[in-house]
Amino acid sequence: MGVTTAPKTRRVKKPGRLIAEIICVVIAGMVAFPVYWMVLSAFKPTGQIQAENPRPWTLTPTLEHFERVLSGEGFAMFFLNSVIVAVVVVALSLLLSFLSAVALTRFNFKGRTVLLVMVLVAQMVPVEALTIPLFFLMRSVGDVAPAFGTNHLGSLILVHLAFSLPFAIWMLRGFVAAVPQELEEASKIDGASRMRFTWQILFPLVAPGLVAISVLAFIHAWNDFLFAKTFIISNTENQTLPLAILVFFKPEDTDWGAVMAGSTLMTIPVLVFFILVQRRLVSVMGGAVKG
């Protein structure tokens, strides 16, 4: 006798889920299209970029725009300045936000609630409203510590820290609070000091939160244009990459090919950084959904 197998049943998607998936695909396409157009324009010949009816493809890609950007004066220096600012901001944001979150979560001291409210309020202030006051503040700081005054990378680092720390502290505070208090008590019974518990036990447990903070801090510092334009006024040696792309904007004849090529090159470090930390970042999102 032959063995009969039950017919396979096709899973029919519910109309609501199908509509949700279509909406997600449409939104993803809307978000990805500007990036696609940027990369496409970076490889398009100049004539196709300036055509009256530009096409969403090219059959004659060229690298002339990348060559013009990379051969431009000071591009490597601007790139290095951006790397220095972004790396220092990320490192200091991780260190200071972690220590602050531990202090606000694990210690009881007078004024802790007030301090938490101040951290929360600091996130609500628009960046534009503080740019001019910060400019005068950094100019005054430069009289005492020239390395942190205007026209120096130190001013950019301090300003980015001022804006990234409140959110980082508030976000990381939730990760630190999620670690059971009993774990710290057990480590004390085993003879571990508070310092050892903080760095060898607590720090690895909140690592996913630190990864999320590092991504946000890196993107904010790397893509910044407003602060770089405001605080780096005349010292071109300390300009960052967004200001280097500004060179190709001209009143009468903007070099759009070079602008798009420079923007594409700026995107690569962010993409590489995101790829390096994506596993940890996915675990953060998964933990947030489960929670």
VEXGU-746304 format. One record per residue: residue number from 1; residue in one letter; chain; x, y, z of N, C-alpha, C in turn. Coordinates in pm, whole numbers, plus 50000, padded with zeros to 5 digits. Layout:
<mizas>
MIZA    n  res  chain    npx    npy    npz   capx   capy   capz    cpx    cpy    cpz
MIZA  NUM    A      A      X      Y      Z      X      Y      Z      X      Y      Z
...
</mizas>
This chain:
<mizas>
MIZA    n  res  chain    npx    npy    npz   capx   capy   capz    cpx    cpy    cpz
MIZA    1    M      A  50083  49881  50000  50000  50000  50000  50088  50126  50000
MIZA    2    G      A  50044  50221  49921  50118  50346  49917  50083  50433  50036
MIZA    3    V      A  50177  50511  50074  50157  50602  50186  50100  50733  50133
MIZA    4    T      A  49988  50772  50186  49924  50896  50142  49969  51011  50231
MIZA    5    T      A  49996  51118  50169  50039  51236  50245  49930  51341  50241
MIZA    6    A      A  49916  51409  50349  49814  51512  50358  49852  51630  50269
MIZA    7    P      A  49756  51685  50198  49786  51800  50110  49835  51919  50190
MIZA    8    K      A  49932  51990  50132  49987  52106  50199  49886  52221  50195
MIZA    9    T      A  49875  52287  50308  49782  52398  50317  49857  52530  50300
MIZA   10    R      A  49803  52616  50219  49864  52746  50196  49818  52844  50304
MIZA   11    R      A  49915  52913  50359  49882  53012  50460  49833  53139  50391
MIZA   12    V      A  49717  53178  50425  49659  53298  50368  49679  53413  50468
MIZA   13    K      A  49743  53515  50421  49768  53629  50509  49639  53706  50534
MIZA   14    K      A  49624  53752  50654  49509  53833  50688  49517  53967  50617
MIZA   15    P      A  49403  54022  50576  49404  54150  50504  49474  54261  50582
MIZA   16    G      A  49452  54265  50714  49516  54370  50794  49667  54360  50791
MIZA   17    R      A  49720  54238  50801  49866  54220  50799  49922  54252  50661
MIZA   18    L      A  49849  54214  50555  49894  54244  50420  49901  54394  50396
MIZA   19    I      A  49801  54466  50443  49800  54612  50428  49916  54675  50505
MIZA   20    A      A  49941  54623  50626  50052  54675  50706  50186  54653  50637
MIZA   21    E      A  50203  54535  50575  50328  54506  50505  50344  54597  50383
MIZA   22    I      A  50235  54622  50312  50242  54711  50196  50280  54852  50239
MIZA   23    I      A  50220  54897  50348  50252  55032  50399  50399  55041  50439
MIZA   24    C      A  50450  54935  50504  50591  54934  50546  50684  54938  50425
MIZA   25    V      A  50649  54864  50319  50731  54863  50198  50730  55001  50132
MIZA   26    V      A  50614  55065  50129  50603  55199  50069  50687  55299  50149
MIZA   27    I      A  50677  55294  50281  50754  55386  50365  50904  55361  50348
MIZA   28    A      A  50943  55231  50344  51085  55199  50325  51135  55251  50190
MIZA   29    G      A  51050  55241  50087  51089  55293  49956  51105  55444  49957
MIZA   30    M      A  51016  55513  50027  51025  55659  50036  51151  55701  50110
MIZA   31    V      A  51189  55624  50212  51310  55658  50288  51436  55627  50208
MIZA   32    A      A  51434  55515  50133  51553  55472  50060  51574  55548  49930
MIZA   33    F      A  51468  55605  49873  51482  55669  49741  51580  55785  49742
MIZA   34    P      A  51577  55877  49841  51678  55985  49840  51821  55933  49847
MIZA   35    V      A  51842  55825  49922  51976  55767  49930  52016  55710  49794
MIZA   36    Y      A  51922  55641  49730  51948  55586  49596  51980  55698  49497
MIZA   37    W      A  51904  55807  49504  51927  55918  49411  52061  55986  49438
MIZA   38    M      A  52102  55993  49564  52232  56050  49597  52345  55967  49537
MIZA   39    V      A  52340  55835  49558  52445  55747  49504  52443  55748  49352
MIZA   40    L      A  52322  55746  49294  52311  55749  49148  52371  55877  49091
MIZA   41    S      A  52340  55991  49152  52393  56118  49102  52544  56126  49118
MIZA   42    A      A  52598  56055  49218  52743  56055  49236  52814  55984  49121
MIZA   43    F      A  52746  55890  49056  52806  55815  48945  52760  55865  48808
MIZA   44    K      A  52665  55957  48805  52616  56009  48677  52713  56110  48618
MIZA   45    P      A  52727  56115  48485  52801  56225  48422  52732  56358  48447
MIZA   46    T      A  52806  56465  48439  52752  56597  48471  52634  56633  48381
MIZA   47    G      A  52642  56597  48254  52535  56629  48162  52403  56564  48200
MIZA   48    Q      A  52408  56439  48251  52286  56371  48291  52229  56429  48420
MIZA   49    I      A  52314  56477  48508  52266  56537  48633  52189  56666  48605
MIZA   50    Q      A  52240  56745  48511  52180  56875  48482  52075  56869  48371
MIZA   51    A      A  52037  56750  48328  51937  56736  48224  51801  56784  48273
MIZA   52    E      A  51719  56832  48180  51586  56882  48218  51497  56771  48269
MIZA   53    N      A  51509  56652  48212  51430  56536  48256  51525  56425  48300
MIZA   54    P      A  51579  56434  48421  51674  56331  48468  51608  56195  48482
MIZA   55    R      A  51683  56093  48446  51633  55956  48453  51684  55888  48579
MIZA   56    P      A  51605  55796  48635  51647  55728  48759  51744  55613  48733
MIZA   57    W      A  51827  55627  48632  51931  55527  48604  52036  55594  48515
MIZA   58    T      A  52147  55524  48498  52251  55570  48407  52320  55450  48344
MIZA   59    L      A  52349  55461  48215  52418  55355  48143  52565  55386  48124
MIZA   60    T      A  52607  55504  48167  52747  55545  48153  52800  55598  48286
MIZA   61    P      A  52815  55511  48386  52865  55558  48517  53008  55611  48506
MIZA   62    T      A  53039  55705  48593  53172  55766  48593  53218  55788  48736
MIZA   63    L      A  53349  55793  48753  53410  55820  48885  53471  55959  48892
MIZA   64    E      A  53442  56043  48794  53505  56175  48790  53469  56261  48911
MIZA   65    H      A  53345  56246  48961  53305  56326  49076  53381  56284  49201
MIZA   66    F      A  53400  56152  49220  53477  56104  49336  53622  56148  49326
MIZA   67    E      A  53678  56145  49204  53816  56188  49186  53832  56336  49220
MIZA   68    R      A  53732  56416  49181  53739  56560  49209  53729  56588  49359
MIZA   69    V      A  53645  56510  49428  53631  56529  49572  53756  56484  49646
MIZA   70    L      A  53806  56365  49613  53922  56310  49683  54050  56387  49654
MIZA   71    S      A  54058  56446  49536  54176  56525  49503  54166  56668  49551
MIZA   72    G      A  54053  56704  49609  54036  56839  49659  54130  56867  49776
MIZA   73    E      A  54164  56993  49792  54259  57032  49895  54201  57014  50035
MIZA   74    G      A  54270  56934  50117  54231  56919  50257  54122  56817  50285
MIZA   75    F      A  54080  56738  50186  53971  56644  50211  54011  56542  50318
MIZA   76    A      A  54134  56489  50307  54180  56391  50406  54187  56452  50545
MIZA   77    M      A  54227  56579  50553  54235  56646  50684  54095  56666  50743
MIZA   78    F      A  53998  56706  50660  53861  56722  50708  53803  56589  50754
MIZA   79    F      A  53836  56484  50680  53789  56350  50717  53846  56309  50852
MIZA   80    L      A  53975  56335  50873  54039  56300  51000  53979  56381  51115
MIZA   81    N      A  53949  56508  51091  53887  56590  51196  53752  56534  51236
MIZA   82    S      A  53673  56492  51139  53542  56433  51169  53557  56305  51249
MIZA   83    V      A  53656  56224  51213  53679  56099  51286  53719  56128  51430
MIZA   84    I      A  53806  56225  51451  53850  56259  51587  53732  56305  51672
MIZA   85    V      A  53651  56396  51618  53538  56448  51693  53439  56336  51725
MIZA   86    A      A  53405  56254  51625  53305  56149  51646  53353  56044  51745
MIZA   87    V      A  53478  56000  51732  53531  55895  51821  53541  55945  51965
MIZA   88    V      A  53591  56067  51985  53603  56121  52120  53466  56142  52183
MIZA   89    V      A  53370  56192  52105  53235  56214  52158  53172  56081  52197
MIZA   90    V      A  53188  55978  52115  53131  55847  52147  53195  55790  52274
MIZA   91    A      A  53328  55796  52283  53397  55740  52399  53358  55812  52528
MIZA   92    L      A  53357  55945  52526  53322  56020  52646  53174  56004  52680
MIZA   93    S      A  53089  55996  52579  52945  55976  52604  52920  55843  52673
MIZA   94    L      A  52988  55737  52628  52970  55606  52690  53019  55607  52835
MIZA   95    L      A  53137  55663  52856  53194  55662  52991  53111  55746  53087
MIZA   96    L      A  53084  55871  53051  53014  55962  53141  52868  55923  53162
MIZA   97    S      A  52801  55877  53056  52661  55837  53071  52648  55711  53156
MIZA   98    F      A  52743  55619  53143  52738  55498  53225  52759  55530  53372
MIZA   99    L      A  52860  55610  53403  52886  55645  53542  52771  55727  53600
MIZA  100    S      A  52715  55816  53520  52603  55898  53568  52480  55813  53592
MIZA  101    A      A  52453  55719  53501  52337  55632  53517  52350  55544  53641
MIZA  102    V      A  52472  55496  53668  52495  55416  53788  52472  55500  53913
MIZA  103    A      A  52522  55623  53911  52507  55710  54028  52360  55744  54053
MIZA  104    L      A  52286  55770  53945  52146  55809  53961  52055  55691  53994
MIZA  105    T      A  52102  55571  53969  52019  55452  53991  52055  55378  54118
MIZA  106    R      A  52184  55369  54149  52230  55285  54259  52257  55362  54388
MIZA  107    F      A  52258  55494  54380  52289  55574  54499  52171  55664  54534
MIZA  108    N      A  52147  55679  54663  52046  55773  54712  52117  55895  54769
MIZA  109    F      A  52091  56009  54710  52153  56132  54758  52054  56247  54741
MIZA  110    K      A  52078  56352  54813  51990  56467  54811  51995  56537  54675
MIZA  111    G      A  51876  56564  54621  51867  56632  54493  51868  56540  54373
MIZA  112    R      A  51860  56408  54395  51864  56314  54282  51745  56334  54189
MIZA  113    T      A  51625  56352  54247  51505  56371  54164  51515  56499  54083
MIZA  114    V      A  51565  56605  54147  51581  56733  54076  51678  56717  53959
MIZA  115    L      A  51785  56642  53983  51884  56621  53878  51825  56542  53762
MIZA  116    L      A  51742  56441  53792  51677  56363  53687  51583  56451  53604
MIZA  117    V      A  51510  56538  53672  51420  56628  53600  51499  56723  53511
MIZA  118    M      A  51613  56771  53559  51696  56860  53479  51750  56788  53355
MIZA  119    V      A  51787  56661  53371  51834  56582  53257  51723  56567  53154
MIZA  120    L      A  51601  56544  53202  51487  56529  53112  51454  56660  53041
MIZA  121    V      A  51458  56771  53114  51427  56901  53055  51532  56940  52952
MIZA  122    A      A  51657  56901  52976  51765  56936  52882  51742  56876  52744
MIZA  123    Q      A  51669  56763  52738  51641  56701  52609  51534  56777  52531
MIZA  124    M      A  51457  56859  52599  51345  56927  52534  51383  57060  52472
MIZA  125    V      A  51502  57110  52503  51543  57241  52452  51590  57225  52307
MIZA  126    P      A  51536  57303  52212  51581  57293  52072  51727  57330  52056
MIZA  127    V      A  51792  57263  51964  51933  57290  51940  51954  57434  51893
MIZA  128    E      A  51865  57481  51806  51880  57616  51751  51874  57724  51859
MIZA  129    A      A  51796  57697  51965  51781  57798  52070  51908  57814  52153
MIZA  130    L      A  51995  57713  52153  52115  57717  52237  52242  57743  52158
MIZA  131    T      A  52233  57748  52026  52354  57762  51946  52427  57893  51973
MIZA  132    I      A  52354  58004  51970  52418  58134  51993  52471  58147  52136
MIZA  133    P      A  52393  58111  52240  52451  58116  52376  52575  58028  52392
MIZA  134    L      A  52573  57911  52329  52689  57824  52338  52809  57883  52266
MIZA  135    F      A  52784  57955  52160  52895  58020  52088  52967  58120  52180
MIZA  136    F      A  52891  58204  52248  52953  58301  52339  53019  58230  52457
MIZA  137    L      A  52959  58119  52501  53019  58044  52611  53152  57984  52569
MIZA  138    M      A  53157  57922  52451  53281  57862  52403  53388  57969  52377
MIZA  139    R      A  53344  58086  52335  53442  58194  52315  53503  58238  52447
MIZA  140    S      A  53422  58239  52553  53474  58272  52686  53563  58161  52740
MIZA  141    V      A  53525  58037  52713  53607  57923  52756  53743  57927  52688
MIZA  142    G      A  53744  57972  52563  53870  57980  52490  53971  58074  52552
MIZA  143    D      A  53924  58174  52627  54016  58265  52695  54092  58195  52808
MIZA  144    V      A  54027  58092  52866  54090  58018  52976  54160  57893  52925
MIZA  145    A      A  54090  57818  52836  54146  57696  52778  54134  57706  52627
MIZA  146    P      A  54235  57754  52558  54226  57777  52413  54189  57652  52334
MIZA  147    A      A  54225  57533  52382  54196  57410  52307  54047  57382  52298
MIZA  148    F      A  53967  57444  52385  53822  57422  52386  53745  57546  52342
MIZA  149    G      A  53815  57643  52287  53749  57763  52239  53704  57749  52095
MIZA  150    T      A  53647  57857  52042  53604  57855  51903  53724  57837  51810
MIZA  151    N      A  53696  57783  51693  53797  57750  51592  53884  57631  51631
MIZA  152    H      A  53845  57557  51736  53917  57436  51776  53819  57320  51785
MIZA  153    L      A  53872  57200  51762  53787  57080  51767  53733  57055  51907
MIZA  154    G      A  53803  57104  52008  53756  57084  52145  53620  57146  52170
MIZA  155    S      A  53591  57259  52105  53460  57322  52122  53350  57234  52065
MIZA  156    L      A  53375  57170  51951  53276  57079  51893  53252  56958  51984
MIZA  157    I      A  53360  56905  52041  53348  56789  52129  53264  56823  52252
MIZA  158    L      A  53291  56939  52314  53215  56978  52433  53067  57000  52401
MIZA  159    V      A  53039  57064  52289  52900  57094  52254  52824  56965  52222
MIZA  160    H      A  52886  56875  52149  52820  56748  52118  52795  56666  52245
MIZA  161    L      A  52890  56672  52337  52869  56603  52464  52752  56662  52541
MIZA  162    A      A  52740  56793  52536  52631  56861  52608  52495  56818  52557
MIZA  163    F      A  52486  56786  52429  52357  56747  52372  52334  56597  52373
MIZA  164    S      A  52440  56518  52372  52424  56372  52368  52411  56311  52507
MIZA  165    L      A  52472  56373  52608  52471  56315  52742  52332  56306  52806
MIZA  166    P      A  52248  56410  52801  52117  56397  52866  52036  56278  52817
MIZA  167    F      A  52028  56261  52685  51954  56147  52631  52022  56015  52666
MIZA  168    A      A  52156  56014  52658  52230  55891  52689  52210  55850  52835
MIZA  169    I      A  52216  55947  52926  52197  55917  53069  52056  55864  53094
MIZA  170    W      A  51958  55931  53037  51819  55891  53059  51791  55751  53002
MIZA  171    M      A  51847  55722  52886  51826  55592  52824  51899  55482  52901
MIZA  172    L      A  52024  55510  52938  52105  55408  53005  52057  55384  53147
MIZA  173    R      A  51991  55481  53206  51938  55464  53341  51839  55348  53347
MIZA  174    G      A  51761  55330  53241  51666  55219  53237  51737  55085  53231
MIZA  175    F      A  51848  55076  53158  51923  54950  53151  51987  54917  53285
MIZA  176    V      A  52041  55018  53352  52104  54994  53483  51999  54954  53585
MIZA  177    A      A  51883  55020  53581  51777  54987  53676  51721  54847  53654
MIZA  178    A      A  51733  54794  53531  51680  54661  53502  51766  54549  53562
MIZA  179    V      A  51890  54581  53600  51977  54481  53663  51931  54463  53808
MIZA  180    P      A  51898  54342  53850  51844  54320  53986  51941  54364  54095
MIZA  181    Q      A  51885  54423  54198  51965  54466  54312  52025  54345  54384
MIZA  182    E      A  51956  54232  54374  52004  54110  54440  52137  54064  54382
MIZA  183    L      A  52160  54095  54254  52286  54055  54190  52404  54128  54254
MIZA  184    E      A  52385  54256  54284  52490  54332  54350  52513  54281  54492
MIZA  185    E      A  52406  54247  54562  52420  54195  54697  52492  54061  54697
MIZA  186    A      A  52462  53977  54597  52530  53847  54587  52679  53865  54558
MIZA  187    S      A  52712  53964  54474  52853  53987  54444  52928  54039  54567
MIZA  188    K      A  52860  54116  54653  52923  54162  54776  52950  54046  54870
MIZA  189    I      A  52856  53952  54876  52875  53834  54961  52996  53753  54913
MIZA  190    D      A  53017  53750  54779  53130  53677  54723  53261  53753  54735
MIZA  191    G      A  53255  53874  54793  53378  53950  54816  53412  54052  54710
MIZA  192    A      A  53321  54075  54615  53349  54173  54510  53323  54314  54561
MIZA  193    S      A  53412  54404  54531  53393  54543  54570  53292  54610  54477
MIZA  194    R      A  53249  54730  54514  53155  54803  54430  53216  54835  54294
MIZA  195    M      A  53344  54870  54294  53410  54903  54169  53417  54780  54078
MIZA  196    R      A  53450  54665  54137  53459  54543  54057  53322  54503  54003
MIZA  197    F      A  53218  54518  54084  53083  54486  54037  53042  54579  53922
MIZA  198    T      A  53077  54706  53934  53037  54804  53833  53098  54773  53698
MIZA  199    W      A  53228  54741  53696  53297  54726  53567  53298  54583  53515
MIZA  200    Q      A  53297  54484  53601  53306  54346  53555  53171  54277  53544
MIZA  201    I      A  53071  54326  53612  52939  54260  53608  52834  54353  53546
MIZA  202    L      A  52823  54474  53600  52719  54565  53554  52746  54616  53413
MIZA  203    F      A  52870  54652  53386  52904  54707  53254  52871  54612  53139
MIZA  204    P      A  52910  54483  53147  52871  54392  53036  52721  54373  53023
MIZA  205    L      A  52648  54380  53134  52504  54359  53128  52431  54473  53057
MIZA  206    V      A  52485  54593  53066  52421  54708  53001  52488  54741  52868
MIZA  207    A      A  52572  54650  52818  52643  54673  52691  52549  54701  52574
MIZA  208    P      A  52434  54630  52561  52344  54664  52450  52297  54809  52453
MIZA  209    G      A  52268  54861  52571  52230  55001  52581  52344  55095  52542
MIZA  210    L      A  52465  55058  52579  52582  55138  52540  52600  55140  52389
MIZA  211    V      A  52571  55028  52324  52582  55023  52178  52482  55118  52114
MIZA  212    A      A  52359  55116  52163  52256  55206  52108  52297  55352  52126
MIZA  213    I      A  52353  55385  52241  52398  55522  52266  52513  55559  52174
MIZA  214    S      A  52605  55465  52152  52720  55494  52065  52676  55522  51923
MIZA  215    V      A  52576  55449  51873  52526  55472  51737  52468  55613  51725
MIZA  216    L      A  52384  55651  51820  52321  55783  51815  52424  55894  51828
MIZA  217    A      A  52519  55878  51920  52621  55980  51939  52711  55993  51817
MIZA  218    F      A  52745  55880  51756  52832  55883  51638  52764  55952  51521
MIZA  219    I      A  52638  55916  51495  52565  55975  51383  52548  56126  51403
MIZA  220    H      A  52515  56166  51526  52494  56308  51554  52623  56387  51535
MIZA  221    A      A  52734  56335  51584  52861  56406  51573  52916  56403  51430
MIZA  222    W      A  52896  56293  51361  52953  56278  51227  52880  56365  51125
MIZA  223    N      A  52749  56372  51134  52669  56445  51035  52647  56592  51070
MIZA  224    D      A  52704  56637  51180  52675  56773  51226  52727  56877  51127
MIZA  225    F      A  52641  56972  51098  52680  57086  51015  52662  57218  51089
MIZA  226    L      A  52555  57228  51169  52522  57353  51237  52632  57396  51333
MIZA  227    F      A  52673  57306  51422  52777  57340  51519  52912  57363  51451
MIZA  228    A      A  52943  57278  51352  53071  57294  51282  53078  57429  51211
MIZA  229    K      A  52967  57472  51154  52964  57602  51085  52968  57717  51184
MIZA  230    T      A  52912  57696  51303  52904  57805  51402  53034  57824  51478
MIZA  231    F      A  53097  57714  51519  53213  57723  51609  53347  57724  51536
MIZA  232    I      A  53353  57665  51418  53476  57669  51339  53459  57780  51235
MIZA  233    I      A  53505  57899  51268  53474  58017  51186  53580  58040  51079
MIZA  234    S      A  53704  58054  51120  53809  58094  51026  53922  57993  51014
MIZA  235    N      A  53934  57902  51108  54044  57806  51106  54006  57687  51018
MIZA  236    T      A  54043  57691  50892  54004  57586  50798  54069  57452  50830
MIZA  237    E      A  54180  57453  50902  54247  57327  50936  54165  57243  51033
MIZA  238    N      A  54073  57304  51105  53991  57231  51200  53848  57209  51151
MIZA  239    Q      A  53823  57233  51025  53690  57209  50971  53665  57059  50955
MIZA  240    T      A  53539  57022  50962  53500  56881  50949  53444  56856  50809
MIZA  241    L      A  53409  56731  50785  53373  56688  50650  53249  56759  50594
MIZA  242    P      A  53142  56781  50671  53028  56854  50614  53064  56991  50559
MIZA  243    L      A  53160  57059  50622  53204  57190  50572  53287  57176  50445
MIZA  244    A      A  53354  57062  50430  53432  57039  50308  53341  57027  50187
MIZA  245    I      A  53224  56966  50205  53128  56953  50095  53071  57089  50058
MIZA  246    L      A  53066  57179  50156  53010  57313  50130  53092  57388  50025
MIZA  247    V      A  53217  57349  50005  53303  57416  49907  53245  57404  49766
MIZA  248    F      A  53174  57294  49739  53123  57270  49604  52991  57343  49577
MIZA  249    F      A  52936  57409  49679  52818  57491  49658  52862  57631  49615
MIZA  250    K      A  52823  57669  49496  52859  57800  49444  52732  57876  49406
MIZA  251    P      A  52734  58008  49416  52613  58086  49391  52551  58062  49254
MIZA  252    E      A  52634  58049  49151  52581  58039  49015  52593  57900  48956
MIZA  253    D      A  52692  57824  48998  52716  57693  48936  52756  57593  49044
MIZA  254    T      A  52657  57531  49107  52685  57431  49210  52727  57299  49144
MIZA  255    D      A  52835  57242  49194  52884  57114  49141  52808  57001  49210
MIZA  256    W      A  52690  56968  49157  52606  56869  49222  52667  56729  49220
MIZA  257    G      A  52744  56699  49117  52809  56568  49113  52907  56551  49228
MIZA  258    A      A  52988  56655  49254  53083  56649  49365  53011  56649  49499
MIZA  259    V      A  52901  56725  49509  52824  56727  49634  52770  56588  49665
MIZA  260    M      A  52714  56522  49564  52659  56387  49585  52769  56285  49611
MIZA  261    A      A  52883  56300  49545  52995  56208  49569  53049  56226  49711
MIZA  262    G      A  53063  56352  49754  53109  56376  49891  53010  56325  49995
MIZA  263    S      A  52880  56342  49969  52779  56292  50061  52781  56141  50067
MIZA  264    T      A  52806  56075  49954  52816  55929  49952  52936  55882  50034
MIZA  265    L      A  53049  55951  50018  53168  55915  50096  53145  55937  50245
MIZA  266    M      A  53068  56040  50280  53037  56064  50421  52950  55954  50479
MIZA  267    T      A  52869  55891  50396  52778  55788  50444  52849  55658  50475
MIZA  268    I      A  52961  55633  50409  53030  55504  50423  53074  55477  50568
MIZA  269    P      A  53142  55570  50639  53180  55541  50778  53061  55510  50868
MIZA  270    V      A  52949  55583  50850  52830  55556  50930  52778  55415  50902
MIZA  271    L      A  52778  55377  50775  52732  55243  50737  52823  55135  50794
MIZA  272    V      A  52954  55157  50788  53049  55059  50843  53030  55047  50994
MIZA  273    F      A  53016  55159  51062  52997  55158  51208  52868  55084  51245
MIZA  274    F      A  52763  55109  51167  52635  55044  51194  52646  54893  51172
MIZA  275    I      A  52718  54851  51069  52734  54707  51042  52810  54640  51158
MIZA  276    L      A  52909  54710  51212  52989  54653  51320  52908  54630  51448
MIZA  277    V      A  52808  54714  51471  52733  54707  51598  52589  54659  51577
MIZA  278    Q      A  52556  54613  51456  52416  54583  51428  52363  54467  51513
MIZA  279    R      A  52445  54368  51543  52398  54255  51623  52357  54301  51763
MIZA  280    R      A  52442  54382  51823  52409  54435  51955  52286  54525  51949
MIZA  281    L      A  52275  54601  51841  52162  54692  51828  52033  54617  51811
MIZA  282    V      A  52035  54507  51737  51917  54424  51720  51873  54363  51852
MIZA  283    S      A  51972  54325  51936  51939  54269  52067  51873  54374  52155
MIZA  284    V      A  51913  54501  52140  51849  54608  52216  51704  54622  52176
MIZA  285    M      A  51678  54621  52045  51542  54634  51995  51457  54514  52035
MIZA  286    G      A  51518  54395  52029  51445  54275  52069  51410  54277  52217
MIZA  287    G      A  51504  54324  52301  51477  54334  52442  51370  54436  52473
MIZA  288    A      A  51369  54546  52395  51266  54647  52417  51129  54595  52381
MIZA  289    V      A  51119  54514  52274  50991  54460  52235  50941  54359  52337
MIZA  290    K      A  51033  54273  52388  50993  54175  52489  50949  54243  52617
MIZA  291    G      A  51022  54352  52652  50989  54423  52775  50854  54491  52764
</mizas>
